[in-house]
């Protein structure tokens, strides 16, 4: 496929090769949020071993989910917003 050069000011450039792959915009809310009123974000301040959660990740928490054996529990600890994760044994 041949691309035409474009001139922007004094600079010659080619169009983006990805321009043919631009799709419809998407929203993380539509992908990740099932219960809007019970969903919130938590910042992980440190790595939590054996959970797949690493330092400085943003966790999407749905508080409406029922606790079952093996569920991951995310809890804020203290007034500084620190969080911890563990698996439930309920």
Contact map, one row per residue, 1 for C-alpha under 8 A:
111000000000000000000000000000000000000000000000000000000000000000000000000000000000000000
111100000000000000000000000000000000000000000000000000000000000000000000000000000000000000
111110000000011000000000000000000000000000000000000000000000000000000000000000000000000000
011111000000011000000000000000000000000000000000000000000000000000000000000000000000000000
001111100001111000000000000000000000000000000000000000000000000000000000000000000000000000
000111110001111000000000000000000000000000000000000000000000000000000000000000000000000000
000011111111100000000000000000000000000000000000000000000000000000000000000000000000000000
000001111111100000000000000000000000000000000000000000000000000000000000000000000000000000
000000111110000000000000000000000000000000000000000000000000000000000000000000000000000000
000000111111000000000000000000000000000000000000000000000000000000000000000000000000000000
000000111111100000000000000000000000000000000000000000000000000000000000000000000000000000
000011110111110000000000000000000000000000000000000000000000000000000000000000000000000000
000011110011111000000000000000000000000000000000000000000000000000000000000000000000000000
001111000001111100000000000000000000000000000000000000000000000000000000000000000000000000
001111000000111110100000000000000000000000000000000000000000000000000000000000000000000000
000000000000011111100000000000000000000000000000000000000000000000000000000000000000000000
000000000000001111110000000000000000000000000000000000000000000000000000000000000000000000
000000000000000111111100000000000000000000000000000000000000000000000000000000000000000000
000000000000001111111100000000000000000000000000000000000000000000000000000000000000000000
000000000000000011111100000000000000000000000000000000000000000000000000000000000000000000
000000000000000001111110000000000000000000000000000000000000000000000000000000000000000000
000000000000000001111111000000000000000000000000000000000000000000000000000000000000000000
000000000000000000001111100000000000000000000000000000000000000000000000000000000000000000
000000000000000000000111110000000000000000000000000000000000000000000000000000000000000000
000000000000000000000011111000000000000000000000000000000000000000000000000000000000000000
000000000000000000000001111101000000000000000000000000000000000000000000000000000000000000
000000000000000000000000111111100000000000000000000000000000000000000000000000000000000000
000000000000000000000000011111111000000000000000000000000000000000000000000000000000000000
000000000000000000000000001111111000000000000000000000000000000000000000000000000000000000
000000000000000000000000011111111100000000000000000000000000000000000000000000000000000000
000000000000000000000000001111111000000000000000000000000000000000000000000000000000000000
000000000000000000000000000111111100000000000000000000000001000000000000000000000000000000
000000000000000000000000000111111111001000000000000000000000010000000000000000000000000000
000000000000000000000000000001011111001000000000000000000000010000000000000000000000000000
000000000000000000000000000000001111111000000000000000000000010100000000000000000000000000
000000000000000000000000000000001111111000000000000000000000000000000000000000000000000000
000000000000000000000000000000000011111000000000000000000000000000000000000000000000000000
000000000000000000000000000000000011111100000000000000000000011100000000000000000000000000
000000000000000000000000000000001111111110000000000000000001111100000000000000000000000000
000000000000000000000000000000000000011111000000000000000001110000000000000000000000000000
000000000000000000000000000000000000001111100000000000000111100000000000000000000000000000
000000000000000000000000000000000000000111110000000000000111100000000000000000001010000000
000000000000000000000000000000000000000011111000000000011110000000000000000000000110000000
000000000000000000000000000000000000000001111110000011111110000000000000000000000111000000
000000000000000000000000000000000000000000111110000000111000000000000000000000000110000000
000000000000000000000000000000000000000000011111000001110000000000000000000000000000000000
000000000000000000000000000000000000000000011111100011100000000000000000000000000000000000
000000000000000000000000000000000000000000000111111111100000000000000000000000000001100000
000000000000000000000000000000000000000000000011111110000000000000000000000000000000000000
000000000000000000000000000000000000000000000001111110000000000000000000000000000000000000
000000000000000000000000000000000000000000000001111110000000000000000000000000000000110000
000000000000000000000000000000000000000000000001111111000000000000000000000000000000000000
000000000000000000000000000000000000000000010011111111101000000000000000000000000000000000
000000000000000000000000000000000000000000010111000111111000000000000000000000000000000000
000000000000000000000000000000000000000000011111000011111000000000000000000000000000000000
000000000000000000000000000000000000000000111100000001111100000000000000000000000000000000
000000000000000000000000000000000000000000111000000011111110000000000000000000000000000000
000000000000000000000000000000000000000011110000000000011111000000000000000000000000000000
000000000000000000000000000000000000000011110000000000001111100000000000000000000000000000
000000000000000000000000000000010000001111000000000000000111110000000000000000000000000000
000000000000000000000000000000000000001111000000000000000011111000000000010000000000000000
000000000000000000000000000000001110011100000000000000000001111110000000000000000000000000
000000000000000000000000000000000000011000000000000000000000111110000000000000000000000000
000000000000000000000000000000000010011000000000000000000000011111000000000000000000000000
000000000000000000000000000000000000000000000000000000000000011111100000000000000000000000
000000000000000000000000000000000000000000000000000000000000000111110000000000000000000000
000000000000000000000000000000000000000000000000000000000000000011111010000000000000000101
000000000000000000000000000000000000000000000000000000000000000001111110000000000000000111
000000000000000000000000000000000000000000000000000000000000000000111110000000000000001111
000000000000000000000000000000000000000000000000000000000000000000011111000000000000001111
000000000000000000000000000000000000000000000000000000000000000000111111100000000000001100
000000000000000000000000000000000000000000000000000000000000000000000111110000000000111100
000000000000000000000000000000000000000000000000000000000000000000000011111000000000111100
000000000000000000000000000000000000000000000000000000000000100000000001111100000011110000
000000000000000000000000000000000000000000000000000000000000000000000000111110000011100000
000000000000000000000000000000000000000000000000000000000000000000000000011111001111000000
000000000000000000000000000000000000000000000000000000000000000000000000001111111111000000
000000000000000000000000000000000000000000000000000000000000000000000000000111111100000000
000000000000000000000000000000000000000000000000000000000000000000000000000011111100000000
000000000000000000000000000000000000000000000000000000000000000000000000000011111100000000
000000000000000000000000000000000000000001000000000000000000000000000000000111111110000000
000000000000000000000000000000000000000000111000000000000000000000000000000111111111000000
000000000000000000000000000000000000000001111000000000000000000000000000011110001111100000
000000000000000000000000000000000000000000010001000000000000000000000000011110000111110000
000000000000000000000000000000000000000000000001001000000000000000000001111000000011111000
000000000000000000000000000000000000000000000000001000000000000000000001110000000001111100
000000000000000000000000000000000000000000000000000000000000000000001111100000000000111110
000000000000000000000000000000000000000000000000000000000000000000111111100000000000011111
000000000000000000000000000000000000000000000000000000000000000000011100000000000000001111
000000000000000000000000000000000000000000000000000000000000000000111100000000000000000111
